């Protein structure tokens, strides 16, 4: 199965976030073709959650798993460590009090 280039996926995701009035920013630009993605969602109360895409061997599907969750500075530190170990990593930061990421929607999961 052909995979969608990361840069195209990022553009489509940002468009969906704009339509849902969820502010989002690309804070680290990775490889446009095959870079991995981390989505950090800050709930504007000092807390955040960072999600990364993984492959579930049991279901043979791609899923989003928590990279870090808790105090925003600790989540930022985890994201920085991931970025240091993978310079092709994209990092998107969202701000939503309800913690919405839309990643469970069709086409983004």
N, C-alpha and C positions, 0 to 999 in steps of 0.2 A: 504494500500500500504506500502510495506517495505521501510524503509529509509536506505540510504547508511551511514555507519559509518563515522563520521567526519574525522578521521585520514586518511581513504581511499580517501575521497573527496579532502582533502588537498594535498595528494601525487599526485593525478591526476591533480589537478589545477596547482601545481608547475611544473609538467612536461609540461603542455600546455604553461605556461609562459616561460619556458626555450626554447621551440621550437620557440616562437615568439621573442626571445632575449629581454625579459623584466626581469630585475633583480628583484628577490623577496626573502624575508627573513621571517622566522617565528620568530617573536619577543616575542610572548607569546604562550606557548603550553597549550591548554585546555584539556578537557576530550576527549579521543580518540574515544569514542563511540557516545556521544551525545552533545558535546560542541558546542556552537554557534560560529559564525565566523564573524570577522570584517576585512575588506580589506581596508587598507589605501594606497592611491596612491599619492606619492609626485611627483610633476612636475618639481622639481629641480630649481624652481624660487622663493622659499620661500612659495609656496602655496601647498595645499594638499586637498584631499577629502577622507573621510572614509565612507564606505558603510557597512550596516548590512542587514542580510537576515530577511525578514518578510513574513507574510502570508496575501495575499489579499483575504478577505472574498467574495468580489464581483466576482472575477474571479476564486476563489478556486485554486490559484497557489501561489507558493513561488516567491517573487520578492526581488530585492535589492533596499534598500532605503538609502538615505544619512543620516548618523549619524551626520556628521559635514563636513563643507566645508569652505575654506578660508585660512587664514594665518596658516602655518604649525604648529607653536607652539600652536595655539588655537585648531587645530584638534588633536594634540598630547594630549592636556589636556582632550578633550572629550573622547578620546580612553582610557586614564588612568582612568577616572571616570567610564566608562563602565566596565573596567577590575576589578576595586575595587568592583563593585556591582555584578560581576559574575566571580568568580575565575576559572570557567570552560571554559571561553572565549578564543578562539584562536584569535591571531592578526597576520595578514600577512601584511608586508609592501612591496610595489612595488615602483620602480622608473622608470618613463616614462615621458619624456617631453611632449608627446601628451596626457597623461592622460589615456592611454589604460589600461583596466583591464581584458578584454575578458569575463567579466561576462554575457554579452548578448548572448554569443555563446550557441548553443545547449549543454545540459548536465551540464552547469554551471549556467543557469538562474534559 
